[in-house]
Amino acid sequence: MAFSKQLSAKKRKTIININGKIIPPEKLIEQANVSVFDRSFLYGDSLYEVVRTYEGKPFRLKEHLLRMEKSAALCQMKLSQGIKVYEREMLKSIAAYRAQPGKKNEDVYVRIVVSRGSGKIGFGLKNLESECLYVIMVEPISMFPNPPFGKGLNLQVSKRLRNHPKAVDPAMKSGNYLNNLLSYLTAADAGYDDALLPDQQGFITEGTTFNIFYVKRGIVATPPLDVGILDGVTRRAIINLCVELGIPCREVRFPKEYLYEADEVFASSSLKEVLPVMNLDGKKINGGKIGTISVTLKAAFEDLVKNELKLNK
């Protein structure tokens, strides 16, 4: 597999790091290659994490990589490199992006993908002929826009069910993402921004790439991990902020009807941070008004990032 010229990666000044080798934008088409026998291509047999930077500093990078280590254990993948290597190489890749002309002050999206490796076709580990392959991609954060905070998200509750934890465990952030992708495509075709996935009992789990919260009578609620969701880094930060701010927060199962009747609903992720949901299945949340707790948590999260990364803003 190679970068297609149609991707215009050169124009975006994308930086790719394959197993520690930085590939500059002008060499992507020739050198950014992964074997067709790689298990990430053949079976979706890979893990990934995404972080974003603020003033060039990645937020909670170690926390993301520790989660990837847990994901590796869940999918019986023995990482060929330690997470300290991944951290070093991700920081090196960010620096390479910012070293380009005109990119010093541009914040980025950083994605690391770790494949089990490549070899003969077949599931057996004896077919492997290489160690784990890792690829790091650095793109401008502007390539991944969200609706403005004041506009919020327009979501659909998918008819497609979330993977059962005893099938492909959603707690494992793997490259096997077809469940989420198809839910997103169905929602997008219907004019929605994205989708929420229910479980087999009809309880809401999470969005395709984000966690979900709602507020009722001043109490914040979010699905528990054991309903079958990813342990979101931003989700965890928001729960801790609720504790610090004295806002009651509960981890409980709930059906989609609770969201229709909520005073506020908001999504959380590394890229979305705290983003209100204004419409769900064509129904306005709280008359289409942004709630005060969403505003409070958005500001608190921004302060957390500034203080933790010691930003100048």
KEPA-876277 format. One record per residue (C-alpha): residue number from 1; y, z, x. Coordinates in steps of 0.2 Angstrom, whole numbers, plus 5000, padded with zeros to 4 digits. Last residue first. Example, Ala and Ser with C-alpha at 12.3 -4.5 7.8 and 13.67 -1.06 7.14 Angstrom:
BEGIN
  resi     v     w     u
     2  4995  5036  5068
     1  4978  5039  5062
***
This chain:
BEGIN
  resi     v     w     u
   313  5157  5132  4987
   312  5153  5137  5005
   311  5135  5140  5002
   310  5126  5156  5009
   309  5109  5149  5003
   308  5104  5164  4993
   307  5122  5168  4988
   306  5126  5150  4982
   305  5109  5148  4974
   304  5110  5164  4965
   303  5128  5160  4959
   302  5122  5144  4952
   301  5108  5153  4943
   300  5120  5166  4936
   299  5131  5152  4929
   298  5116  5143  4920
   297  5110  5160  4914
   296  5126  5164  4906
   295  5128  5147  4898
   294  5111  5147  4891
   293  5114  5165  4885
   292  5130  5159  4876
   291  5121  5146  4866
   290  5126  5127  4866
   289  5129  5120  4849
   288  5119  5106  4841
   287  5118  5115  4824
   286  5108  5129  4833
   285  5095  5117  4838
   284  5097  5100  4830
   283  5081  5092  4823
   282  5076  5074  4828
   281  5060  5080  4835
   280  5070  5093  4846
   279  5088  5091  4848
   278  5101  5101  4859
   277  5089  5107  4873
   276  5100  5116  4886
   275  5098  5113  4905
   274  5096  5127  4917
   273  5091  5120  4935
   272  5087  5102  4929
   271  5081  5097  4947
   270  5071  5112  4952
   269  5066  5115  4935
   268  5071  5124  4919
   267  5073  5118  4900
   266  5083  5127  4887
   265  5082  5132  4869
   264  5095  5142  4859
   263  5096  5151  4842
   262  5078  5146  4839
   261  5072  5139  4822
   260  5066  5122  4828
   259  5059  5131  4844
   258  5049  5143  4834
   257  5042  5129  4824
   256  5035  5121  4840
   255  5021  5135  4840
   254  5023  5151  4851
   253  5013  5160  4865
   252  5023  5174  4873
   251  5031  5178  4890
   250  5046  5189  4885
   249  5063  5191  4891
   248  5076  5204  4886
   247  5093  5201  4894
   246  5098  5215  4905
   245  5107  5204  4918
   244  5095  5209  4932
   243  5079  5207  4921
   242  5086  5190  4914
   241  5089  5184  4932
   240  5071  5188  4936
   239  5065  5177  4922
   238  5077  5164  4928
   237  5070  5164  4946
   236  5052  5163  4940
   235  5056  5148  4929
   234  5065  5140  4944
   233  5050  5142  4955
   232  5039  5136  4941
   231  5022  5143  4939
   230  5014  5128  4931
   229  5007  5129  4914
   228  4991  5132  4905
   227  4993  5146  4892
   226  4989  5158  4906
   225  5006  5156  4913
   224  5014  5164  4898
   223  5026  5153  4887
   222  5044  5157  4887
   221  5055  5169  4877
   220  5073  5175  4879
   219  5078  5189  4866
   218  5096  5189  4860
   217  5092  5186  4842
   216  5081  5171  4846
   215  5082  5162  4863
   214  5070  5148  4869
   213  5063  5144  4886
   212  5054  5128  4893
   211  5047  5124  4910
   210  5049  5106  4917
   209  5041  5090  4923
   208  5032  5084  4907
   207  5038  5099  4897
   206  5029  5115  4895
   205  5015  5124  4885
   204  5020  5125  4867
   203  5006  5132  4856
   202  4996  5120  4844
   201  4979  5128  4847
   200  4973  5114  4859
   199  4989  5115  4869
   198  5006  5108  4865
   197  5016  5096  4877
   196  5035  5095  4877
   195  5043  5077  4880
   194  5057  5068  4887
   193  5074  5060  4884
   192  5069  5054  4867
   191  5072  5036  4860
   190  5054  5033  4853
   189  5049  5023  4868
   188  5055  5037  4879
   187  5044  5050  4870
   186  5028  5039  4872
   185  5032  5036  4890
   184  5035  5055  4893
   183  5018  5059  4885
   182  5010  5046  4895
   181  5017  5052  4911
   180  5012  5070  4908
   179  4994  5067  4905
   178  4994  5054  4919
   177  4999  5066  4932
   176  4984  5068  4944
   175  4995  5070  4959
   174  4992  5088  4958
   173  5003  5103  4955
   172  4989  5115  4951
   171  4994  5128  4938
   170  4991  5113  4926
   169  4972  5116  4928
   168  4963  5099  4926
   167  4949  5104  4915
   166  4947  5123  4912
   165  4966  5125  4911
   164  4965  5112  4897
   163  4976  5097  4900
   162  4991  5097  4888
   161  4989  5088  4872
   160  4996  5071  4867
   159  5005  5072  4850
   158  5021  5076  4861
   157  5034  5087  4855
   156  5050  5076  4857
   155  5065  5081  4866
   154  5084  5077  4866
   153  5091  5086  4881
   152  5109  5093  4884
   151  5126  5085  4880
   150  5137  5099  4887
   149  5125  5102  4902
   148  5127  5083  4907
   147  5111  5073  4905
   146  5101  5073  4921
   145  5102  5061  4935
   144  5088  5058  4947
   143  5094  5044  4960
   142  5110  5055  4962
   141  5099  5067  4972
   140  5099  5055  4986
   139  5081  5051  4992
   138  5070  5060  5005
   137  5051  5056  5004
   136  5038  5066  5014
   135  5020  5060  5016
   134  5006  5070  5021
   133  4988  5064  5025
   132  4974  5076  5025
   131  4961  5073  5039
   130  4952  5057  5040
   129  4935  5049  5038
   128  4931  5057  5021
   127  4914  5051  5013
   126  4906  5067  5017
   125  4918  5075  5005
   124  4909  5066  4991
   123  4919  5058  4977
   122  4915  5040  4983
   121  4923  5025  4991
   120  4923  5027  5010
   119  4937  5035  5019
   118  4954  5042  5016
   117  4963  5059  5016
   116  4964  5074  5004
   115  4982  5068  5000
   114  4997  5079  5003
   113  5013  5073  4994
   112  5030  5080  4999
   111  5046  5076  4989
   110  5063  5080  4994
   109  5078  5076  4982
   108  5094  5075  4992
   107  5112  5081  4993
   106  5125  5070  5001
   105  5138  5078  5013
   104  5131  5070  5029
   103  5126  5053  5021
   102  5141  5042  5026
   101  5132  5036  5042
   100  5114  5042  5043
    99  5112  5059  5050
    98  5110  5067  5033
    97  5093  5058  5030
    96  5086  5063  5047
    95  5091  5081  5044
    94  5082  5081  5027
    93  5067  5073  5036
    92  5067  5087  5050
    91  5068  5100  5036
    90  5053  5093  5028
    89  5044  5091  5044
    88  5047  5110  5049
    87  5042  5116  5031
    86  5026  5105  5031
    85  5021  5111  5048
    84  5024  5129  5043
    83  5013  5126  5028
    82  4999  5124  5040
    81  4991  5106  5043
    80  4974  5100  5039
    79  4974  5108  5021
    78  4957  5112  5015
    77  4957  5105  4997
    76  4946  5114  4984
    75  4957  5110  4970
    74  4963  5127  4966
    73  4964  5132  4984
    72  4975  5117  4987
    71  4986  5122  4973
    70  4988  5139  4980
    69  4994  5131  4997
    68  5006  5121  4986
    67  5013  5137  4978
    66  5016  5143  4996
    65  5025  5127  5000
    64  5037  5129  4985
    63  5041  5147  4989
    62  5044  5142  5007
    61  5057  5129  5001
    60  5066  5141  4990
    59  5082  5130  4989
    58  5083  5116  5002
    57  5100  5117  5012
    56  5110  5101  5014
    55  5125  5107  5005
    54  5113  5111  4991
    53  5096  5103  4993
    52  5082  5099  4981
    51  5064  5103  4981
    50  5048  5094  4975
    49  5030  5098  4978
    48  5014  5088  4978
    47  4995  5088  4979
    46  4983  5074  4980
    45  4967  5067  4974
    44  4974  5055  4961
    43  4957  5046  4963
    42  4959  5030  4972
    41  4977  5030  4977
    40  4977  5049  4982
    39  4960  5047  4989
    38  4967  5035  5003
    37  4956  5019  5004
    36  4970  5008  5000
    35  4978  5015  5016
    34  4996  5021  5016
    33  5010  5011  5023
    32  5029  5014  5026
    31  5029  5004  5042
    30  5034  4986  5038
    29  5043  4988  5022
    28  5051  5005  5027
    27  5057  4999  5044
    26  5076  4997  5040
    25  5076  5013  5030
    24  5070  5024  5045
    23  5052  5030  5047
    22  5050  5047  5053
    21  5033  5051  5060
    20  5026  5068  5056
    19  5011  5063  5046
    18  5021  5050  5037
    17  5040  5054  5035
    16  5050  5042  5024
    15  5069  5042  5023
    14  5077  5032  5009
    13  5094  5024  5014
    12  5096  5018  4995
    11  5100  5001  5001
    10  5085  5000  5012
     9  5074  5007  4998
     8  5078  4991  4988
     7  5062  4994  4978
     6  5060  4976  4975
     5  5056  4973  4994
     4  5040  4982  4990
     3  5035  4997  5000
     2  5017  4996  5006
     1  5000  5000  5000
***
